[in-house]
Amino acid sequence: MARSRRKSIAQPTLKFTRVNLWFALGGLASIVLGFVLLAQGSITLAPLLLVLGFVALLPLAIIA
């Protein structure tokens, strides 16, 4: 009988490290603080924190 030879295909894996955790926590804190400040009427700092959280920190938590 002939042996079945399988080609080993490397599957990409995502590894969640401490760096990813800190980026995710920083993004979450930035978003929560941004919404709290938005509810209090801050129209300058709140949008900056929300953009920082949604556009910078959370994507970094996923890809870093």
C-alpha positions in Angstrom: 0.0 0.0 0.0 1.2 3.4 -0.8 1.4 5.9 2.0 -0.8 9.0 1.8 1.4 12.0 1.7 -0.1 15.2 2.9 1.4 18.5 2.2 1.7 20.5 5.3 0.2 23.9 4.8 1.1 26.6 7.3 -2.1 28.1 8.7 -1.8 31.6 10.0 -2.6 32.0 13.7 -3.5 35.0 15.6 -1.7 35.4 18.9 -3.2 37.5 21.6 -0.3 38.9 23.7 -0.1 41.4 26.5 0.6 44.2 24.0 -2.7 43.4 22.3 -4.4 43.4 25.7 -3.1 46.8 26.7 -4.1 48.3 23.3 -7.6 46.9 23.7 -7.9 48.1 27.3 -6.6 51.5 26.3 -9.0 51.7 23.4 -12.0 50.6 25.6 -11.1 53.2 28.3 -10.7 55.9 25.7 -14.1 55.1 24.2 -15.9 54.9 27.5 -14.3 58.2 28.7 -15.2 59.8 25.3 -18.9 58.8 25.7 -19.0 60.0 29.3 -17.5 63.4 28.3 -19.8 63.6 25.3 -22.8 63.1 27.6 -21.5 66.0 29.8 -21.3 68.3 26.8 -17.6 68.3 26.0 -17.4 69.0 22.3 -13.6 69.0 21.9 -12.1 66.3 24.0 -14.8 63.7 23.6 -14.6 63.3 19.8 -10.8 63.2 20.0 -11.0 60.3 22.5 -13.6 58.5 20.5 -11.6 58.8 17.3 -8.4 57.7 19.2 -10.2 54.6 20.6 -12.1 53.5 17.4 -9.6 54.4 14.7 -6.2 53.9 16.4 -6.2 51.8 19.5 -8.7 49.1 18.8 -7.3 48.3 15.3 -3.8 48.2 16.9 -5.1 45.7 19.4 -6.3 43.5 16.6 -3.2 43.7 14.3 -0.3 44.3 16.7 
